[in-house]
Amino acid sequence: MDLSSINEELANIDGQVSDILRALANGFQKLEKIKDTNRRSRQLEELTGKMRECKRLIKEFDREMKEEESRNTPDTNRMINEKKQSMIKELNSYVALKKQYASSLENKRIDLFDGGGGDGFGEENVLLASNMTNQQLMDTGNRMMDETDQTVERSKKVVEDTINVGAETSAALKAQTEQMSRIVNELDSIHFSIKKASQLVKEIGRQVATDRCIMALLFLIVMGVIAVIIVKLVNPHNKDIRDIPGLAPPAARKLLWLPNQSE
């Protein structure tokens, strides 16, 4: 597919990505032939930089593709997207290859420099590695990769166990949260009941106070009436005290028998 007829910028980016991918292919071929550990490490770092640049260009390609998407036909957009996916797939293959070389290189460094534990063993291991054939080196690298895969599997198992523990913890926290919500609702109900009871007690208190006032007033009235009756009976000629309705004054009463009247 000729991208220059569609978009010059896309064609330019595609050319740069193709150049980097070819450089990566040649670089990994050279990496196979390098025996020295330090040179292999430098070569791997250089290839890693090229892969970063390639990833940046693919992102730029995707951004330009999305900007031109509305102006292209569906078939054109599909072909451009397939081109992008092809670049991503090829770059990912080199990324996976780089990881394998990096793991193999790291394990080889450990074997060569840390495995002996004594003076002179590091140099012997370097000489031993330099005398190994390519097939032996590949077998050793495959063995190291298998060990790395086993380590990764164990790490994945630990991660899965951690995820399971996290899920159980999340479920327990959810249950506790629901329980706390129920407790809060019950506390709200209790608070409302206490508030209503307090209002009722206040109403009863006001009613009792009113009843006491009325009883005290009635008591005073009754005592006043009794006092007036007593005073009127004791001193019937007192004109300042009005007669009580229904009670005739004592002076108006006549005795049925007078002691001075002759029989």
C-alpha positions in Angstrom: 0.0 0.0 0.0 1.4 3.4 -1.1 0.8 5.8 1.8 2.3 8.7 -0.1 -0.8 9.0 -2.2 -2.9 9.2 0.9 -0.9 11.3 3.3 2.7 12.5 3.1 3.2 12.6 6.8 2.0 9.0 7.2 4.3 7.9 4.4 7.2 9.7 6.0 6.6 8.1 9.4 6.2 4.7 7.8 9.6 5.1 6.1 11.3 5.9 9.4 9.6 3.0 11.2 10.7 0.6 8.4 14.3 1.9 8.6 14.3 1.3 12.4 12.8 -2.2 12.1 15.5 -3.2 9.5 18.2 -1.8 11.9 16.7 -3.8 14.7 16.8 -7.0 12.6 20.4 -6.4 11.7 21.3 -5.5 15.3 19.9 -8.7 16.7 21.8 -10.7 14.0 25.0 -9.0 15.1 24.1 -9.6 18.8 24.1 -13.4 18.1 27.7 -13.2 17.0 29.0 -11.1 19.9 30.7 -13.2 22.6 31.9 -10.5 25.0 29.4 -9.7 27.7 30.1 -6.0 27.9 29.8 -5.6 24.1 26.5 -7.5 24.1 25.2 -5.3 26.8 26.1 -2.1 24.9 24.6 -3.5 21.7 21.4 -4.4 23.6 21.2 -0.9 25.1 21.5 0.6 21.6 18.8 -1.7 20.3 16.6 -0.7 23.2 17.0 3.0 22.2 15.9 2.2 18.7 12.8 0.3 20.0 11.9 3.4 22.0 12.2 5.6 19.0 10.1 3.2 16.9 7.4 3.1 19.6 7.3 6.9 19.6 7.0 7.0 15.8 4.1 4.4 15.9 2.3 6.6 18.4 2.8 9.6 16.1 1.5 7.4 13.2 -1.6 6.5 15.2 -2.3 10.2 16.0 -1.9 11.3 12.4 -4.1 8.4 11.3 -6.9 9.4 13.7 -6.7 13.0 12.4 -7.1 11.9 8.8 -9.7 9.2 9.6 -12.7 11.5 8.8 -11.3 12.4 5.4 -10.6 8.9 4.2 -12.8 6.1 3.0 -13.5 3.1 5.3 -11.3 0.9 3.1 -8.4 3.3 3.3 -8.7 3.6 7.1 -8.8 -0.2 7.3 -5.6 -0.5 5.3 -3.8 2.2 7.3 -4.9 0.5 10.5 -3.6 -2.9 9.3 -0.3 -1.2 8.5 -0.1 0.2 12.0 -1.0 -3.3 13.5 1.8 -4.8 11.4 4.3 -2.3 12.7 3.2 -2.9 16.3 3.4 -6.7 15.9 6.9 -6.6 14.4 8.1 -4.2 17.2 6.6 -6.5 19.9 8.5 -9.4 18.5 11.8 -7.5 18.9 10.7 -6.4 22.4 10.2 -10.0 23.3 13.6 -10.9 21.8 15.2 -8.1 23.7 13.7 -9.4 27.0 15.1 -12.9 26.3 18.6 -11.6 25.6 18.5 -9.3 28.6 17.4 -12.2 30.9 20.1 -14.4 29.4 22.7 -11.7 29.8 21.8 -11.0 33.4 21.9 -14.7 34.3 25.2 -15.1 32.6 26.6 -12.2 34.5 25.5 -13.8 37.7 27.1 -17.1 36.7 30.3 -15.6 35.5 31.0 -13.0 38.3 29.0 -14.1 41.3 28.8 -17.9 41.0 32.4 -18.7 42.0 32.6 -16.8 45.3 36.4 -17.0 45.3 39.5 -15.5 43.6 40.2 -16.6 40.1 36.9 -18.3 39.5 35.4 -15.4 37.6 38.3 -15.4 35.1 37.9 -19.2 34.7 34.2 -18.9 34.0 34.9 -16.2 31.4 37.4 -18.4 29.7 35.0 -21.3 29.9 32.2 -19.3 28.3 34.6 -18.1 25.5 35.5 -21.7 24.7 31.9 -22.8 24.4 30.3 -23.4 21.0 27.3 -21.5 19.8 25.1 -24.5 20.4 26.3 -24.8 23.9 25.7 -21.2 24.5 22.2 -21.5 23.1 21.5 -24.5 25.3 22.8 -22.6 28.3 20.7 -19.6 27.4 17.6 -21.8 26.9 18.2 -23.4 30.3 18.5 -20.0 31.9 15.3 -18.9 30.1 13.5 -22.0 31.4 14.6 -21.1 34.9 13.4 -17.5 34.4 10.0 -18.8 33.2 9.7 -20.9 36.3 10.5 -17.9 38.4 7.9 -15.9 36.5 5.3 -18.6 37.1 6.1 -18.6 40.8 5.7 -14.8 40.8 2.4 -15.1 39.0 1.2 -17.6 41.6 2.2 -15.1 44.4 0.3 -12.4 42.5 -2.8 -14.6 42.1 -2.7 -15.4 45.8 -2.4 -11.7 46.6 -5.4 -10.9 44.4 -7.5 -13.6 46.1 -6.6 -12.3 49.5 -7.4 -8.8 48.3 -10.8 -10.0 47.0 -11.6 -11.7 50.3 -10.6 -8.5 52.2 -12.7 -6.4 49.9 -15.7 -8.7 50.6 -15.2 -8.5 54.3 -14.9 -4.7 54.2 -18.1 -4.6 52.2 -19.9 -6.7 54.8 -18.6 -4.5 57.6 -19.7 -1.4 55.7 -23.2 -2.8 55.3 -23.3 -3.7 59.0 -22.2 -0.2 59.9 -24.9 1.3 57.7 -27.5 -0.8 59.5 -26.2 0.3 62.9 -26.3 4.0 61.8 -29.9 3.6 60.7 -30.8 2.0 64.0 -29.1 4.8 65.9 -31.1 7.3 63.8 -34.3 5.5 64.7 -33.3 5.5 68.4 -32.4 9.2 68.3 -35.8 10.0 66.7 -37.6 7.9 69.4 -35.7 9.7 72.2 -36.6 13.1 70.7 -40.3 12.2 70.5 -40.2 10.9 74.1 -38.5 14.1 75.3 -41.2 16.2 73.7 -43.9 14.0 75.3 -42.3 14.3 78.7 -42.2 18.1 78.3 -45.9 18.1 77.3 -46.8 16.0 80.4 -44.7 18.3 82.6 -46.5 21.4 81.3 -49.9 19.7 81.8 -49.0 18.6 85.4 -47.9 22.2 86.2 -51.2 23.6 84.8 -53.2 21.1 86.9 -51.2 22.1 90.0 -51.9 25.8 89.4 -55.6 25.1 89.0 -55.7 22.9 92.2 -53.9 25.6 94.1 -56.3 28.3 92.9 -59.3 26.1 93.8 -57.8 25.5 97.2 -57.4 29.2 97.8 -61.0 29.9 96.7 -62.3 27.2 99.1 -60.2 28.5 102.0 -61.5 32.0 101.3 -65.1 30.9 101.3 -64.6 29.0 104.6 -62.9 32.0 106.1 -65.8 34.3 105.2 -68.3 31.8 106.6 -66.4 31.6 109.9 -66.1 35.4 110.2 -69.8 35.9 109.4 -70.8 33.4 112.0 -68.6 34.8 114.7 -69.4 38.4 114.0 -72.9 38.6 112.3 -73.1 42.4 112.8 -70.1 43.1 110.7 -71.5 45.1 107.8 -68.2 45.0 105.8 -68.8 41.4 105.1 -71.5 40.8 102.6 -74.0 38.0 103.2 -73.3 34.8 101.5 -76.0 33.9 99.0 -78.2 31.1 100.3 -77.1 31.6 103.9 -79.5 33.8 106.0 -77.8 36.2 108.5 -77.9 34.9 112.1 -79.7 38.0 113.4 -82.8 37.3 111.3 -83.3 33.9 112.8 -86.0 33.6 115.6 -85.9 31.2 118.4 -88.8 29.1 118.9 -88.7 29.6 122.7 -87.8 32.8 124.6 -86.7 32.4 128.2 -88.3 35.7 129.5 -91.7 35.1 128.0 -94.3 33.9 130.4 -95.9 30.7 129.8 
